Amino acid sequence: MSPASTEASITVGATPAVPVVDSRMAPGGPGYRRMSFALFLAGVATFALLYSTQALLPLISGEFGVAASEASWTVAAATGGLALFVLPMSALSERFGRRTVMTASLAVAVTLGLLVPFAPNLTALVVLRAVQGAALAGLPASATAYLAEEVRPRALITAIGLFVAGNSVGGMSGRVITGWVAQEWGWRVAVGVIGVIAVACAVAFRLLLPAPRHFKPGSLRPRVLARTVREHLANPLLCRLYAIGALFMTVFGGVYTVIGYRLTQAPFSLPQGIVGSIFLVYLVGTVSASTAGRLVGRLGRRGALYAAGATTAAGLLLSLAGSLPMVLLGLVLITGGFFAGHAVASSAVSKTATRGRAQAAALYQSAYYVGSSAGSTVGAIAFHAGGWAGTVGVGLLAVLGVVTITVLGTRAARAQQRLATA
């Protein structure tokens, strides 16, 4: 038999390969736009509710006769409640589904958002905010786990970046709207308006989000959950990413909790509406978060984190100036650096965890919001003790921590490469 006939017989007898079709969503594919917009709206509602009192702290201090460090608990309690409950809520999402948990969380949070304006005193306000934060805990971890399961890997960073962009729009719009509404009708009406907006976002989210196609229910057994958590905490890369998220949020929480006090005082003495409009710089975060995928493509993950840290540090230093334009430029750099670093770190967590993604994302979110609570509280205390320079000092120490952890990660990766080569 000739070589040609042999080749022909092999070809005829071979079983044709069946191409494997990835049914997960991708840009331009069916359902991707609906999914992106739905999670964008969920991000808007989450951050608008979570930080609804942050731009109003000077007014809350005035009504209840308390200092910045006490009023800041209306922010710290919400982020602290989220940090404490994000892991249990992620476990519920493993059992009952991402969409179900996100829907229930938003429903409870927006209901509480409509009750917050009627808080009779600071204690009641802080308690309501803490419960609201706990309710919102079902959103962040479930959303990133949903994306990791339903979106193709190459599109994951972009998809998570859009969700984070929704966070930035929610944080911005919430503060801008509350600033102008509070200037005319007081902080209670302003918080109520945010509650109504969040209701609209929650309804649209539930109508738009496609049903999950790749979710597989997990176990609610405490032993299984504890084992998964231990595995994640034993992973050095995940632990570094958790610490980076917490430190970035320490900077951000401290700066935006205190900035309202600085700008309403001399030498700026800005009215509440203008102070609320300062938060339009969140639009920079929307852009930097949504383009994080391209930044990683050019610089690599660690290079992108270095760039985000350097940008944040430069913004902190610029904000020390006594000129309002320089302060605003500093806020732009802080916001852009923070959202870029957050998008890179959170997407890296979703890629690193091969199982128990909801728990991996929940641990990141828990660390992230612990950083927010710590930044809000410590930043306010530092401002009370040393003015804006004290708050900036806290932020620079946190950025130094980000850079140090990233350097350690770079060395660990190079050591692994040398071992693999050997």
Backbone torsions as a table, in degrees:
resi	resn	phi	psi	omega
1	MET	NA	135.6	-177.8
2	SER	-75.7	158.9	177.2
3	PRO	-57.0	-36.7	-178.6
4	ALA	-64.2	-44.3	-179.1
5	SER	-67.4	-35.1	177.3
6	THR	-61.8	-45.6	179.6
7	GLU	-61.4	-39.3	-179.4
8	ALA	-64.5	-43.2	-179.1
9	SER	-64.6	-36.2	177.8
10	ILE	-65.7	-40.9	-179.2
11	THR	-64.7	-42.2	-178.5
12	VAL	-67.2	-39.0	-175.3
13	GLY	-81.6	-13.3	-175.6
14	ALA	-73.7	146.4	176.3
15	THR	-83.0	122.5	-177.8
16	PRO	-63.5	137.6	-179.8
17	ALA	-71.1	135.6	178.1
18	VAL	-94.2	117.3	-178.6
19	PRO	-64.4	137.2	178.4
20	VAL	-88.6	121.3	-177.9
21	VAL	-98.3	123.1	177.4
22	ASP	-81.2	112.2	-175.9
23	SER	-86.2	1.9	178.4
24	ARG	-73.0	159.1	-175.0
25	MET	-74.5	149.7	178.0
26	ALA	-145.2	157.2	178.5
27	PRO	-52.8	130.7	-179.0
28	GLY	90.2	-14.1	-178.7
29	GLY	-86.2	170.8	-178.5
30	PRO	-64.2	133.8	175.8
31	GLY	85.8	-15.6	-174.0
32	TYR	-65.5	-43.6	-178.9
33	ARG	-66.4	-42.1	177.7
34	ARG	-61.1	-44.8	179.5
35	MET	-61.6	-46.0	-178.4
36	SER	-62.1	-43.4	-178.2
37	PHE	-69.6	-38.2	179.5
38	ALA	-62.1	-47.4	-179.7
39	LEU	-71.5	-30.1	172.8
40	PHE	-59.3	-45.7	178.7
41	LEU	-65.9	-36.6	176.3
42	ALA	-63.0	-40.4	176.6
43	GLY	-64.0	-39.7	178.0
44	VAL	-60.3	-49.9	-178.4
45	ALA	-63.2	-42.4	-177.3
46	THR	-61.1	-52.0	-176.1
47	PHE	-75.0	-31.8	177.2
48	ALA	-63.8	-42.1	178.3
49	LEU	-72.8	-43.9	-173.7
50	LEU	-61.6	-38.8	-176.0
51	TYR	-113.4	27.7	-175.5
52	SER	-63.7	-25.3	-178.7
53	THR	-97.2	-5.3	-170.8
54	GLN	-64.4	-44.4	179.7
55	ALA	-74.2	-10.7	-175.1
56	LEU	-102.7	6.1	-174.0
57	LEU	-57.7	-41.5	177.3
58	PRO	-59.6	-37.3	178.5
59	LEU	-70.0	-39.5	177.7
60	ILE	-65.1	-41.4	175.8
61	SER	-58.5	-42.8	-178.8
62	GLY	-66.6	-41.6	-178.1
63	GLU	-68.4	-42.1	-175.9
64	PHE	-95.1	-4.3	178.1
65	GLY	66.2	45.5	-178.3
66	VAL	-124.9	163.0	179.6
67	ALA	-81.4	171.5	179.8
68	ALA	-59.4	-39.3	-177.7
69	SER	-64.4	-30.0	177.9
70	GLU	-81.5	-44.3	179.1
71	ALA	-63.4	-29.6	-178.6
72	SER	-63.6	-15.9	178.2
73	TRP	-67.6	-18.8	175.6
74	THR	-68.2	-22.5	174.0
75	VAL	-91.8	-48.7	-176.1
76	ALA	-62.3	-35.1	179.9
77	ALA	-65.8	-39.8	179.8
78	ALA	-66.8	-47.9	-179.8
79	THR	-69.6	-32.5	176.2
80	GLY	-67.1	-41.0	176.4
81	GLY	-61.5	-40.3	177.3
82	LEU	-63.6	-44.0	-178.7
83	ALA	-61.4	-38.0	-177.5
84	LEU	-73.2	-32.6	-171.9
85	PHE	-103.9	-3.1	-175.9
86	VAL	-66.0	-35.6	179.3
87	LEU	-69.6	-49.0	174.9
88	PRO	-58.1	-38.9	179.6
89	MET	-67.3	-34.8	177.3
90	SER	-66.0	-34.5	176.7
91	ALA	-64.7	-39.6	176.4
92	LEU	-63.4	-36.4	179.6
93	SER	-68.9	-28.5	176.3
94	GLU	-67.6	-29.9	-177.3
95	ARG	-92.4	-43.9	-171.8
96	PHE	-104.9	-5.7	176.8
97	GLY	105.7	147.1	-176.6
98	ARG	-66.0	-47.1	-175.0
99	ARG	-64.9	-39.2	179.8
100	THR	-62.5	-46.7	-178.1
101	VAL	-67.6	-41.4	179.1
102	MET	-62.4	-41.4	179.4
103	THR	-63.6	-46.1	-179.9
104	ALA	-64.3	-40.7	-179.5
105	SER	-62.7	-45.9	179.3
106	LEU	-63.9	-39.2	-179.0
107	ALA	-60.5	-46.2	179.5
108	VAL	-67.4	-43.0	-176.5
109	ALA	-63.9	-41.8	-178.9
110	VAL	-71.6	-31.7	175.3
111	THR	-62.8	-45.7	177.1
112	LEU	-64.5	-33.8	178.4
113	GLY	-60.8	-29.3	178.1
114	LEU	-81.2	-15.6	178.9
115	LEU	-93.3	-26.7	-176.3
116	VAL	-53.3	-42.2	-177.8
117	PRO	-60.6	-16.4	-177.2
118	PHE	-98.1	10.1	179.0
119	ALA	-60.2	125.0	-175.1
120	PRO	-77.1	-21.7	-178.3
121	ASN	-152.9	176.0	-176.4
122	LEU	-64.4	-38.9	-179.4
123	THR	-61.1	-47.3	178.5
124	ALA	-62.6	-38.8	179.0
125	LEU	-62.9	-44.2	-179.9
126	VAL	-64.3	-41.5	179.8
127	VAL	-63.5	-46.7	178.0
128	LEU	-59.8	-40.4	-180.0
129	ARG	-67.3	-37.0	178.6
130	ALA	-64.5	-43.6	179.1
131	VAL	-66.8	-38.3	177.8
132	GLN	-62.4	-42.4	177.2
133	GLY	-62.0	-40.6	178.1
134	ALA	-62.4	-38.9	178.5
135	ALA	-65.1	-40.9	-179.2
136	LEU	-68.5	-11.7	-178.5
137	ALA	-61.2	-20.3	179.7
138	GLY	-74.9	-10.9	-176.0
139	LEU	-84.0	-59.8	-168.1
140	PRO	-59.8	-51.7	-177.5
141	ALA	-66.9	-40.5	179.8
142	SER	-65.2	-37.9	-178.8
143	ALA	-65.3	-46.2	-179.4
144	THR	-67.9	-35.3	176.6
145	ALA	-67.0	-40.2	176.5
146	TYR	-58.4	-46.3	-179.5
147	LEU	-64.4	-41.5	-179.5
148	ALA	-62.5	-29.8	-178.8
149	GLU	-88.1	-32.8	-170.4
150	GLU	-103.9	-10.1	-176.7
151	VAL	-115.7	142.8	178.7
152	ARG	-63.9	145.6	-174.2
153	PRO	-53.2	-39.9	-176.9
154	ARG	-66.9	-23.8	-178.9
155	ALA	-98.6	3.1	-171.7
156	LEU	-67.3	-46.8	-178.3
157	ILE	-60.6	-41.9	179.1
158	THR	-63.8	-42.5	-179.3
159	ALA	-65.2	-43.8	178.0
160	ILE	-67.0	-35.9	176.6
161	GLY	-59.9	-38.3	177.9
162	LEU	-67.4	-37.9	176.5
163	PHE	-64.1	-44.6	177.3
164	VAL	-63.9	-36.0	176.0
165	ALA	-61.1	-38.6	174.7
166	GLY	-61.0	-37.6	175.1
167	ASN	-58.9	-45.0	-177.4
168	SER	-66.9	-39.2	177.8
169	VAL	-65.4	-41.2	177.6
170	GLY	-62.8	-45.6	177.9
171	GLY	-61.9	-40.6	-179.5
172	MET	-68.7	-53.7	-174.9
173	SER	-63.2	-38.6	178.4
174	GLY	-59.4	-44.1	-178.2
175	ARG	-73.7	-39.7	-179.5
176	VAL	-66.3	-46.9	-178.8
177	ILE	-63.4	-46.2	-178.8
178	THR	-63.6	-35.4	-179.9
179	GLY	-60.0	-49.6	-177.0
180	TRP	-74.0	-39.7	179.2
181	VAL	-65.5	-42.2	-179.1
182	ALA	-64.4	-32.9	179.6
183	GLN	-62.1	-31.6	-178.5
184	GLU	-95.1	-40.8	-170.4
185	TRP	-125.4	1.8	177.5
186	GLY	97.4	165.1	-173.8
187	TRP	-70.3	-28.5	-177.9
188	ARG	-67.1	-45.3	176.9
189	VAL	-63.1	-38.8	-179.2
190	ALA	-61.4	-44.4	179.2
191	VAL	-66.9	-35.5	177.3
192	GLY	-64.2	-38.8	177.4
193	VAL	-61.6	-41.9	177.9
194	ILE	-62.2	-38.0	177.2
195	GLY	-60.7	-41.5	179.3
196	VAL	-66.4	-42.3	177.9
197	ILE	-61.7	-40.9	179.9
198	ALA	-64.6	-35.0	176.6
199	VAL	-60.6	-45.6	179.9
200	ALA	-62.0	-42.4	178.7
201	CYS	-63.4	-40.7	-178.5
202	ALA	-64.6	-42.4	179.2
203	VAL	-64.2	-45.9	179.7
204	ALA	-63.8	-38.8	178.0
205	PHE	-57.5	-48.0	-176.8
206	ARG	-66.6	-33.7	-179.9
207	LEU	-74.5	-29.8	-172.5
208	LEU	-94.0	-33.4	-171.3
209	LEU	-65.6	122.1	178.7
210	PRO	-63.7	147.6	176.6
211	ALA	-63.7	139.2	-179.5
212	PRO	-65.5	141.8	179.8
213	ARG	-113.1	-14.6	-174.1
214	HIS	-121.5	10.1	179.2
215	PHE	-75.7	134.4	175.3
216	LYS	-122.4	117.6	-176.6
217	PRO	-58.2	139.7	177.1
218	GLY	-106.5	-167.2	-177.0
219	SER	-100.0	148.0	174.8
220	LEU	-98.3	6.2	-177.7
221	ARG	-64.5	130.2	-177.9
222	PRO	-56.0	-36.3	-179.2
223	ARG	-64.1	-41.5	179.2
224	VAL	-64.3	-44.3	179.3
225	LEU	-62.9	-44.6	-179.4
226	ALA	-63.1	-39.6	179.2
227	ARG	-64.9	-41.6	178.4
228	THR	-63.1	-43.5	179.1
229	VAL	-62.7	-42.8	179.0
230	ARG	-61.5	-41.0	179.1
231	GLU	-61.4	-42.5	179.7
232	HIS	-66.8	-41.8	-179.0
233	LEU	-71.7	-18.0	176.2
234	ALA	-85.7	-6.3	179.3
235	ASN	-88.3	112.0	-176.0
236	PRO	-59.6	-36.9	-179.3
237	LEU	-64.7	-46.1	179.0
238	LEU	-61.0	-42.3	179.8
239	CYS	-62.5	-38.6	177.5
240	ARG	-64.9	-40.6	179.5
241	LEU	-66.1	-38.2	177.3
242	TYR	-62.0	-44.8	-179.3
243	ALA	-64.7	-39.3	179.7
244	ILE	-63.6	-44.5	177.8
245	GLY	-60.1	-43.0	179.8
246	ALA	-63.6	-42.0	-177.2
247	LEU	-70.6	-41.0	175.7
248	PHE	-59.4	-42.3	-177.7
249	MET	-72.8	-25.6	174.2
250	THR	-61.1	-43.6	177.1
251	VAL	-61.1	-52.4	-173.1
252	PHE	-64.4	-45.4	179.9
253	GLY	-61.8	-42.9	179.6
254	GLY	-65.0	-47.0	-177.1
255	VAL	-61.8	-49.6	-173.3
256	TYR	-81.6	-14.2	171.7
257	THR	-75.6	-35.3	-172.3
258	VAL	-95.6	-24.0	-170.6
259	ILE	-58.9	-33.1	178.7
260	GLY	-62.4	-41.0	177.3
261	TYR	-63.9	-42.4	-178.1
262	ARG	-63.7	-42.6	-173.9
263	LEU	-78.7	-21.3	176.5
264	THR	-86.0	-10.4	178.1
265	GLN	-97.8	168.3	175.6
266	ALA	-64.0	147.5	8.1
267	PRO	-88.1	-0.1	-174.6
268	PHE	-86.1	-49.4	177.1
269	SER	49.6	49.3	-178.3
270	LEU	-82.3	146.9	175.0
271	PRO	-70.9	162.3	-174.0
272	GLN	-59.4	-39.0	-179.9
273	GLY	-62.6	-42.4	178.6
274	ILE	-67.0	-40.2	177.7
275	VAL	-60.8	-41.3	176.8
276	GLY	-62.3	-36.9	-179.7
277	SER	-68.4	-21.0	177.2
278	ILE	-57.1	-28.5	-176.8
279	PHE	-73.9	0.5	170.8
280	LEU	-60.7	-18.3	177.1
281	VAL	-64.0	-12.0	174.6
282	TYR	-59.4	-23.8	177.7
283	LEU	-58.9	-30.9	175.4
284	VAL	-61.7	-40.3	177.2
285	GLY	-64.1	-36.3	177.3
286	THR	-59.1	-44.1	-179.2
287	VAL	-70.2	-47.3	-175.9
288	SER	-66.0	-35.4	178.3
289	ALA	-68.8	-43.1	-176.9
290	SER	-71.9	-19.0	178.9
291	THR	-103.5	10.7	-178.5
292	ALA	-60.9	-33.5	179.6
293	GLY	-60.5	-42.5	179.0
294	ARG	-68.0	-35.5	178.1
295	LEU	-63.3	-42.5	177.4
296	VAL	-65.0	-38.1	178.5
297	GLY	-60.9	-33.8	-178.6
298	ARG	-86.0	-41.6	-171.9
299	LEU	-108.5	-11.0	-171.3
300	GLY	82.0	166.0	-176.3
301	ARG	-63.5	-47.9	-178.1
302	ARG	-68.0	-37.1	176.6
303	GLY	-62.0	-39.6	178.0
304	ALA	-65.4	-37.0	177.8
305	LEU	-67.9	-39.9	174.9
306	TYR	-59.5	-45.0	-178.7
307	ALA	-63.4	-41.6	179.5
308	ALA	-64.7	-42.1	179.0
309	GLY	-64.9	-42.9	179.3
310	ALA	-64.1	-40.6	179.2
311	THR	-63.8	-42.9	179.6
312	THR	-63.5	-45.0	179.9
313	ALA	-62.4	-42.0	178.0
314	ALA	-61.0	-40.0	178.4
315	GLY	-65.1	-40.5	177.9
316	LEU	-60.4	-44.3	-179.3
317	LEU	-66.4	-41.4	178.8
318	LEU	-64.0	-32.9	-176.7
319	SER	-68.9	-10.6	178.0
320	LEU	-74.0	-16.0	-177.0
321	ALA	-64.1	154.5	177.9
322	GLY	-87.4	2.0	-179.8
323	SER	-95.2	130.5	-179.1
324	LEU	-60.2	-43.4	177.1
325	PRO	-59.0	-37.4	179.1
326	MET	-69.5	-38.0	176.6
327	VAL	-62.1	-43.2	179.3
328	LEU	-64.1	-41.5	176.9
329	LEU	-62.1	-40.1	176.4
330	GLY	-60.2	-42.6	178.6
331	LEU	-64.3	-36.8	177.3
332	VAL	-60.5	-46.6	-178.8
333	LEU	-68.4	-40.5	178.2
334	ILE	-60.6	-45.7	-177.5
335	THR	-66.0	-46.3	179.1
336	GLY	-62.1	-44.6	179.6
337	GLY	-64.4	-42.1	-179.2
338	PHE	-62.9	-51.5	-175.6
339	PHE	-66.3	-34.2	175.9
340	ALA	-64.7	-47.6	179.7
341	GLY	-62.4	-40.9	179.3
342	HIS	-64.1	-44.8	-179.6
343	ALA	-63.3	-41.4	-179.9
344	VAL	-65.5	-46.9	-177.0
345	ALA	-67.3	-43.9	-177.4
346	SER	-67.7	-38.1	177.9
347	SER	-69.0	-33.2	177.6
348	ALA	-65.5	-34.5	176.8
349	VAL	-62.7	-46.3	-179.1
350	SER	-63.7	-33.8	179.0
351	LYS	-76.7	-34.6	-175.5
352	THR	-72.7	-40.4	-177.5
353	ALA	-76.4	119.2	179.3
354	THR	-92.9	-18.7	175.2
355	ARG	-144.3	158.8	-177.5
356	GLY	59.1	44.4	-175.8
357	ARG	-62.2	-37.2	-179.4
358	ALA	-63.0	-39.8	178.6
359	GLN	-69.2	-38.6	177.3
360	ALA	-61.9	-45.6	178.1
361	ALA	-66.5	-36.0	-179.9
362	ALA	-65.6	-40.6	177.7
363	LEU	-63.4	-38.8	176.5
364	TYR	-63.6	-47.5	-178.9
365	GLN	-63.8	-36.6	178.3
366	SER	-62.7	-47.7	178.0
367	ALA	-62.8	-40.0	-178.3
368	TYR	-60.4	-46.1	-177.5
369	TYR	-82.1	-22.9	167.4
370	VAL	-61.7	-41.0	175.9
371	GLY	-61.4	-39.4	178.6
372	SER	-63.9	-46.6	178.8
373	SER	-62.6	-43.4	179.7
374	ALA	-64.4	-42.6	179.9
375	GLY	-63.8	-42.5	179.6
376	SER	-61.4	-45.7	-176.1
377	THR	-74.1	-52.0	-177.3
378	VAL	-67.7	-37.8	177.9
379	GLY	-61.6	-40.7	178.5
380	ALA	-68.2	-40.2	177.8
381	ILE	-64.2	-42.6	179.0
382	ALA	-64.1	-37.5	177.7
383	PHE	-65.4	-41.3	178.7
384	HIS	-64.2	-35.8	-176.6
385	ALA	-84.1	-40.2	-173.1
386	GLY	-133.5	14.6	-179.8
387	GLY	73.8	-164.2	-177.3
388	TRP	-60.6	-33.3	178.8
389	ALA	-60.3	-34.3	177.4
390	GLY	-65.5	-42.6	177.8
391	THR	-64.4	-41.5	178.0
392	VAL	-63.1	-39.2	178.1
393	GLY	-60.1	-41.6	176.6
394	VAL	-61.7	-42.1	180.0
395	GLY	-64.4	-41.6	-179.4
396	LEU	-66.2	-36.4	176.0
397	LEU	-63.4	-39.2	178.7
398	ALA	-65.9	-41.4	178.4
399	VAL	-64.1	-39.9	176.7
400	LEU	-59.3	-37.8	176.2
401	GLY	-63.4	-41.2	177.2
402	VAL	-59.3	-47.7	-178.1
403	VAL	-64.3	-41.6	-179.7
404	THR	-62.6	-45.6	-180.0
405	ILE	-64.2	-39.3	179.5
406	THR	-66.3	-38.9	175.9
407	VAL	-61.7	-44.3	178.1
408	LEU	-62.0	-38.8	176.9
409	GLY	-65.1	-39.0	177.9
410	THR	-62.4	-44.8	178.8
411	ARG	-63.8	-40.4	179.0
412	ALA	-64.2	-40.1	179.5
413	ALA	-65.8	-40.1	178.8
414	ARG	-66.6	-37.3	177.6
415	ALA	-64.2	-40.3	177.4
416	GLN	-64.0	-38.8	178.8
417	GLN	-64.8	-40.4	178.8
418	ARG	-64.4	-40.4	178.1
419	LEU	-64.6	-41.2	179.7
420	ALA	-64.7	-39.4	178.1
421	THR	-65.7	-41.6	-179.6
422	ALA	-66.1	NA	NA
